[in-house]
Every structure is written in C-alpha cells, then in structure tokens.
C-alpha cells in the first residue's frame, strides 16, 4: 500500500476479464470499452492498458 501521485495509499489488485477470442478488432475494442463503462472506478491506466 503506497501513495500513488496525489492518491492516498490503498489496496491494489489485478483483475482479469476473460473474454472470447475475436477476429474482428472493432468488436474486441467494443467489448473492452463496455468493460470500462461497466466498471468506471478503475483508474485511468486501466483503459490505456486495454488498447496497447
């Protein structure tokens, strides 16, 4: 538990969202965006990691 920038120390964890394989990149992006919209409490870096 460490301070992160201006945010206070808090528990950190990794969460995996199993999704099926998609051949269509647009569908994959849509699924990732839907996860981010459903769980907006994740920090901003969560969204960045989805599209690397």
Biopython code that builds the backbone (N, CA, C, O; Angstrom):
import numpy as np
from Bio.PDB.StructureBuilder import StructureBuilder

atoms = [
    (1, "UNK", "N", (0.841, -1.166, 0.000)),
    (1, "UNK", "CA", (0.000, 0.000, 0.000)),
    (1, "UNK", "C", (0.897, 1.243, 0.000)),
    (1, "UNK", "O", (1.517, 1.581, 1.008)),
    (2, "UNK", "N", (0.948, 1.898, -1.131)),
    (2, "UNK", "CA", (1.772, 3.084, -1.280)),
    (2, "UNK", "C", (0.947, 4.219, -1.867)),
    (2, "UNK", "O", (-0.032, 3.994, -2.580)),
    (3, "UNK", "N", (1.361, 5.443, -1.554)),
    (3, "UNK", "CA", (0.745, 6.594, -2.211)),
    (3, "UNK", "C", (1.080, 6.525, -3.699)),
    (3, "UNK", "O", (2.176, 6.108, -4.076)),
    (4, "UNK", "N", (0.148, 6.928, -4.528)),
    (4, "UNK", "CA", (0.380, 6.928, -5.975)),
    (4, "UNK", "C", (0.004, 8.309, -6.485)),
    (4, "UNK", "O", (-1.171, 8.622, -6.671)),
    (5, "UNK", "N", (1.036, 9.136, -6.709)),
    (5, "UNK", "CA", (0.765, 10.500, -7.137)),
    (5, "UNK", "C", (-0.008, 11.230, -6.053)),
    (5, "UNK", "O", (0.436, 11.292, -4.906)),
    (6, "UNK", "N", (-1.147, 11.777, -6.403)),
    (6, "UNK", "CA", (-1.983, 12.507, -5.447)),
    (6, "UNK", "C", (-2.985, 11.602, -4.741)),
    (6, "UNK", "O", (-3.732, 12.059, -3.876)),
    (7, "UNK", "N", (-3.007, 10.324, -5.104)),
    (7, "UNK", "CA", (-3.950, 9.387, -4.487)),
    (7, "UNK", "C", (-3.342, 8.773, -3.232)),
    (7, "UNK", "O", (-2.147, 8.482, -3.182)),
    (8, "UNK", "N", (-4.179, 8.584, -2.228)),
    (8, "UNK", "CA", (-3.719, 8.003, -0.973)),
    (8, "UNK", "C", (-3.430, 6.511, -1.142)),
    (8, "UNK", "O", (-3.848, 5.882, -2.114)),
    (9, "UNK", "N", (-2.710, 5.970, -0.174)),
    (9, "UNK", "CA", (-2.407, 4.544, -0.189)),
    (9, "UNK", "C", (-3.699, 3.748, -0.111)),
    (9, "UNK", "O", (-4.604, 4.090, 0.651)),
    (10, "UNK", "N", (-3.778, 2.702, -0.890)),
    (10, "UNK", "CA", (-4.965, 1.840, -0.900)),
    (10, "UNK", "C", (-4.574, 0.465, -1.432)),
    (10, "UNK", "O", (-3.553, 0.333, -2.108)),
    (11, "UNK", "N", (-5.357, -0.541, -1.141)),
    (11, "UNK", "CA", (-5.045, -1.883, -1.661)),
    (11, "UNK", "C", (-5.072, -1.878, -3.193)),
    (11, "UNK", "O", (-5.917, -1.228, -3.809)),
    (12, "UNK", "N", (-4.156, -2.595, -3.779)),
    (12, "UNK", "CA", (-4.099, -2.728, -5.232)),
    (12, "UNK", "C", (-4.300, -4.210, -5.577)),
    (12, "UNK", "O", (-3.925, -5.091, -4.803)),
    (13, "UNK", "N", (-4.883, -4.467, -6.720)),
    (13, "UNK", "CA", (-5.058, -5.852, -7.153)),
    (13, "UNK", "C", (-5.162, -5.896, -8.675)),
    (13, "UNK", "O", (-5.399, -4.877, -9.325)),
    (14, "UNK", "N", (-4.984, -7.065, -9.216)),
    (14, "UNK", "CA", (-5.149, -7.283, -10.646)),
    (14, "UNK", "C", (-6.437, -8.068, -10.843)),
    (14, "UNK", "O", (-6.705, -9.028, -10.121)),
    (15, "UNK", "N", (-7.219, -7.661, -11.812)),
    (15, "UNK", "CA", (-8.462, -8.351, -12.119)),
    (15, "UNK", "C", (-8.434, -8.727, -13.586)),
    (15, "UNK", "O", (-8.124, -7.899, -14.443)),
    (16, "UNK", "N", (-8.758, -9.972, -13.872)),
    (16, "UNK", "CA", (-8.800, -10.450, -15.248)),
    (16, "UNK", "C", (-10.245, -10.563, -15.697)),
    (16, "UNK", "O", (-11.107, -11.013, -14.942)),
    (17, "UNK", "N", (-10.502, -10.156, -16.918)),
    (17, "UNK", "CA", (-11.821, -10.281, -17.523)),
    (17, "UNK", "C", (-11.712, -11.254, -18.683)),
    (17, "UNK", "O", (-11.313, -10.859, -19.779)),
    (18, "UNK", "N", (-12.055, -12.511, -18.471)),
    (18, "UNK", "CA", (-11.953, -13.460, -19.581)),
    (18, "UNK", "C", (-12.998, -13.125, -20.654)),
    (18, "UNK", "O", (-14.186, -12.979, -20.366)),
    (19, "UNK", "N", (-12.534, -13.013, -21.854)),
    (19, "UNK", "CA", (-13.414, -12.772, -22.996)),
    (19, "UNK", "C", (-13.053, -13.764, -24.087)),
    (19, "UNK", "O", (-11.932, -14.268, -24.138)),
    (20, "UNK", "N", (-14.000, -14.035, -24.947)),
    (20, "UNK", "CA", (-13.710, -14.945, -26.048)),
    (20, "UNK", "C", (-12.774, -14.267, -27.035)),
    (20, "UNK", "O", (-12.598, -13.049, -27.006)),
    (21, "UNK", "N", (-12.170, -15.075, -27.916)),
    (21, "UNK", "CA", (-11.314, -14.503, -28.950)),
    (21, "UNK", "C", (-12.184, -13.869, -30.017)),
    (21, "UNK", "O", (-13.232, -14.398, -30.388)),
    (22, "UNK", "N", (-11.731, -12.729, -30.499)),
    (22, "UNK", "CA", (-12.442, -12.032, -31.568)),
    (22, "UNK", "C", (-11.508, -11.847, -32.748)),
    (22, "UNK", "O", (-10.383, -11.375, -32.582)),
    (23, "UNK", "N", (-11.964, -12.214, -33.942)),
    (23, "UNK", "CA", (-11.186, -11.987, -35.159)),
    (23, "UNK", "C", (-11.354, -10.537, -35.615)),
    (23, "UNK", "O", (-10.497, -9.997, -36.314)),
    (24, "UNK", "N", (-12.455, -9.917, -35.218)),
    (24, "UNK", "CA", (-12.767, -8.554, -35.613)),
    (24, "UNK", "C", (-12.260, -7.588, -34.542)),
    (24, "UNK", "O", (-12.742, -7.608, -33.409)),
    (25, "UNK", "N", (-11.293, -6.749, -34.896)),
    (25, "UNK", "CA", (-10.695, -5.812, -33.935)),
    (25, "UNK", "C", (-11.725, -4.827, -33.401)),
    (25, "UNK", "O", (-11.664, -4.464, -32.226)),
    (26, "UNK", "N", (-12.661, -4.388, -34.220)),
    (26, "UNK", "CA", (-13.683, -3.433, -33.766)),
    (26, "UNK", "C", (-14.563, -4.035, -32.670)),
    (26, "UNK", "O", (-14.941, -3.344, -31.724)),
    (27, "UNK", "N", (-14.885, -5.310, -32.797)),
    (27, "UNK", "CA", (-15.693, -5.983, -31.776)),
    (27, "UNK", "C", (-14.905, -6.097, -30.474)),
    (27, "UNK", "O", (-15.452, -5.905, -29.388)),
    (28, "UNK", "N", (-13.625, -6.410, -30.592)),
    (28, "UNK", "CA", (-12.764, -6.526, -29.414)),
    (28, "UNK", "C", (-12.690, -5.191, -28.680)),
    (28, "UNK", "O", (-12.804, -5.154, -27.455)),
    (29, "UNK", "N", (-12.503, -4.110, -29.403)),
    (29, "UNK", "CA", (-12.457, -2.774, -28.808)),
    (29, "UNK", "C", (-13.790, -2.456, -28.134)),
    (29, "UNK", "O", (-13.809, -1.878, -27.048)),
    (30, "UNK", "N", (-14.893, -2.824, -28.761)),
    (30, "UNK", "CA", (-16.220, -2.563, -28.185)),
    (30, "UNK", "C", (-16.397, -3.306, -26.861)),
    (30, "UNK", "O", (-16.953, -2.758, -25.909)),
    (31, "UNK", "N", (-15.931, -4.536, -26.801)),
    (31, "UNK", "CA", (-16.029, -5.318, -25.558)),
    (31, "UNK", "C", (-15.194, -4.658, -24.465)),
    (31, "UNK", "O", (-15.653, -4.528, -23.330)),
    (32, "UNK", "N", (-13.982, -4.244, -24.794)),
    (32, "UNK", "CA", (-13.114, -3.597, -23.820)),
    (32, "UNK", "C", (-13.722, -2.283, -23.320)),
    (32, "UNK", "O", (-13.648, -1.977, -22.130)),
    (33, "UNK", "N", (-14.312, -1.522, -24.213)),
    (33, "UNK", "CA", (-14.963, -0.269, -23.806)),
    (33, "UNK", "C", (-16.166, -0.543, -22.908)),
    (33, "UNK", "O", (-16.417, 0.198, -21.958)),
    (34, "UNK", "N", (-16.907, -1.606, -23.210)),
    (34, "UNK", "CA", (-18.064, -1.965, -22.388)),
    (34, "UNK", "C", (-17.625, -2.330, -20.962)),
    (34, "UNK", "O", (-18.304, -1.985, -19.995)),
    (35, "UNK", "N", (-16.499, -3.023, -20.838)),
    (35, "UNK", "CA", (-15.974, -3.357, -19.509)),
    (35, "UNK", "C", (-15.627, -2.083, -18.754)),
    (35, "UNK", "O", (-15.953, -1.944, -17.575)),
    (36, "UNK", "N", (-14.969, -1.159, -19.433)),
    (36, "UNK", "CA", (-14.573, 0.096, -18.780)),
    (36, "UNK", "C", (-15.788, 0.912, -18.366)),
    (36, "UNK", "O", (-15.777, 1.546, -17.311)),
    (37, "UNK", "N", (-16.827, 0.904, -19.178)),
    (37, "UNK", "CA", (-18.044, 1.654, -18.840)),
    (37, "UNK", "C", (-18.778, 1.015, -17.667)),
    (37, "UNK", "O", (-19.348, 1.716, -16.830)),
    (38, "UNK", "N", (-18.765, -0.309, -17.605)),
    (38, "UNK", "CA", (-19.458, -1.003, -16.514)),
    (38, "UNK", "C", (-18.724, -0.831, -15.184)),
    (38, "UNK", "O", (-19.347, -0.816, -14.122)),
    (39, "UNK", "N", (-17.406, -0.702, -15.248)),
    (39, "UNK", "CA", (-16.582, -0.588, -14.044)),
    (39, "UNK", "C", (-15.751, 0.698, -14.097)),
    (39, "UNK", "O", (-14.529, 0.626, -14.228)),
    (40, "UNK", "N", (-16.380, 1.865, -13.998)),
    (40, "UNK", "CA", (-15.658, 3.133, -14.150)),
    (40, "UNK", "C", (-14.746, 3.485, -12.974)),
    (40, "UNK", "O", (-13.996, 4.458, -13.044)),
    (41, "UNK", "N", (-14.805, 2.707, -11.904)),
    (41, "UNK", "CA", (-13.995, 3.014, -10.732)),
    (41, "UNK", "C", (-12.540, 2.591, -10.885)),
    (41, "UNK", "O", (-11.720, 2.906, -10.023)),
    (42, "UNK", "N", (-12.197, 1.883, -11.967)),
    (42, "UNK", "CA", (-10.793, 1.563, -12.210)),
    (42, "UNK", "C", (-10.044, 2.834, -12.559)),
    (42, "UNK", "O", (-10.618, 3.760, -13.133)),
    (43, "UNK", "N", (-8.760, 2.884, -12.215)),
    (43, "UNK", "CA", (-8.004, 4.097, -12.514)),
    (43, "UNK", "C", (-7.818, 4.261, -14.030)),
    (43, "UNK", "O", (-8.063, 3.333, -14.802)),
    (44, "UNK", "N", (-7.392, 5.428, -14.427)),
    (44, "UNK", "CA", (-7.305, 5.776, -15.847)),
    (44, "UNK", "C", (-6.356, 4.858, -16.611)),
    (44, "UNK", "O", (-6.558, 4.628, -17.804)),
    (45, "UNK", "N", (-5.337, 4.336, -15.960)),
    (45, "UNK", "CA", (-4.397, 3.470, -16.667)),
    (45, "UNK", "C", (-5.052, 2.170, -17.118)),
    (45, "UNK", "O", (-4.578, 1.534, -18.060)),
    (46, "UNK", "N", (-6.135, 1.770, -16.459)),
    (46, "UNK", "CA", (-6.848, 0.566, -16.885)),
    (46, "UNK", "C", (-7.279, 0.687, -18.334)),
    (46, "UNK", "O", (-7.084, -0.236, -19.125)),
    (47, "UNK", "N", (-7.855, 1.801, -18.674)),
    (47, "UNK", "CA", (-8.344, 1.999, -20.038)),
    (47, "UNK", "C", (-7.179, 2.019, -21.023)),
    (47, "UNK", "O", (-7.288, 1.464, -22.116)),
    (48, "UNK", "N", (-6.073, 2.646, -20.652)),
    (48, "UNK", "CA", (-4.912, 2.688, -21.526)),
    (48, "UNK", "C", (-4.371, 1.305, -21.816)),
    (48, "UNK", "O", (-3.940, 1.030, -22.936)),
    (49, "UNK", "N", (-4.387, 0.430, -20.823)),
    (49, "UNK", "CA", (-3.843, -0.922, -20.995)),
    (49, "UNK", "C", (-4.674, -1.759, -21.955)),
    (49, "UNK", "O", (-4.172, -2.723, -22.532)),
    (50, "UNK", "N", (-5.910, -1.408, -22.128)),
    (50, "UNK", "CA", (-6.784, -2.201, -22.988)),
    (50, "UNK", "C", (-6.379, -2.149, -24.450)),
    (50, "UNK", "O", (-6.650, -3.086, -25.202)),
    (51, "UNK", "N", (-5.743, -1.082, -24.857)),
    (51, "UNK", "CA", (-5.518, -0.866, -26.274)),
    (51, "UNK", "C", (-4.044, -0.839, -26.656)),
    (51, "UNK", "O", (-3.688, -0.283, -27.695)),
    (52, "UNK", "N", (-3.186, -1.429, -25.837)),
    (52, "UNK", "CA", (-1.753, -1.492, -26.175)),
    (52, "UNK", "C", (-1.464, -2.722, -26.988)),
    (52, "UNK", "O", (-0.317, -2.953, -27.370)),
]
sb = StructureBuilder()
sb.init_structure("model")
sb.init_model(0)
sb.init_chain("A")
sb.init_seg("    ")
for serial, (resi, resn, name, xyz) in enumerate(atoms, 1):
    if name == "N":
        sb.init_residue(resn, " ", resi, " ")
    sb.init_atom(name, np.array(xyz, "f"), 0.0, 1.0, " ", f" {name:<3s}", serial, name[0])
structure = sb.get_structure()
